[in-house]
Each structure stands twice: as structure tokens, then as C-alpha cells.
Amino acid sequence: MALFVRQDENRSELQQRLATELQERAKLKAKEAELPDGVEDSEFIKGTKQTTSLAWVWILITLAIVGVVIYLIVTSSN
């Protein structure tokens, strides 16, 4: 801990000013980079449709197709 105190004591006035200026810039950037609230940034959702209640049918069809492809691969390799 004594090393940190000595490092501060050895800083010149210019180094001290630069350090404080960089800290202030970092604080300003952190304030500007706030997370989006999800309301104003939701433009990409406009024009999309909600999933219908028949989505499970498409999932079953996809699984059936994958199953048939796997079955054909296994039977053709014998």
C-alpha cells in the first residue's frame, strides 16, 4: 500500500491533470452508453407477426423430415 502512496507523490502536475481528465472522459462515456429501454429501440419489431397456434405442427413436420432423412441414410448404408 505504501507503494501506491509513493506513486501518487511522484506524479507531476501534468500527469495528475491527465489522469483526472481521463477519468472524467470515462465517466462521460459511461453515462452516454446507457442501456436501451426497449421501447424506442423496438423499431425492428414493426411489421412482424406473432407466432400462430399451429407452430407445433411445423415443429412436428420438421422432426418427421429429419427422422426420415436419418432413416434413409441408415438403411442405405447397410
N, C-alpha and C positions, 0 to 999 in steps of 0.2 A: 504494500500500500504506500510505503514511503517513496517508491519509485514513481508512482503516478503523481504525487505531490511535487516531486522534483521536476518532472517533465513539464508541469504547468508553470513552475517557477522559471524554467529556462526558455519558455516561449517568448518570442519577441512580440512587440505590439502589432506588427503586421500579421504574424501568424495567428494571434488572438482574434484580430478583426476578421481574417479569412475564415477561421473556424466558426465564429458566430454568424457570419454571413451565409456560410454553407448550411448551418443548422436552420436558419430562417428560411432558406430556399427549400430545404427538405420538408419543413413544416407546411409551407405554402403548397407544395406539390401534393402532400398527403391530404390536405383539405380539398384540393381540386379533384383528386381522384376518388371521390366518394362513390360508393356502390350505387348502381341504378335502382330506382324504386320499383321498377317493374310495370309502371303504368305508362309513363311517357315512352319507354323503350320497347313497347309491345307492338310496334307497327308491323312486324313480320307476321303476326297472327291474323291480321286482317285478310279476309278473303279465303280463309281456310274453313273446312267443315269439321264438325265433331264426328267422332267415330260412331258408326251405327251399331245397332244391337246385333247385327249379323256378322260382326268381326270374328266371332268364334268359328263361323263356318269357313271363312278364308284360312284361318289357322289350321283347321282340320284338313282342308283340301291340300294345303302346303305340306302338312305332315304326311298325308297319304301319298303325294307325289314323291317325296323324299323316300318313303318306305318302299315304293315300287321301284325306284331307281336303285336303291340298295339291294333289293331282292333280285333284280335283273343282273346286277354286277356279280352277286354271289353265285347265281345259277349259271351264268356264262363262264365263270372261272373254273367250273368243275368239268 
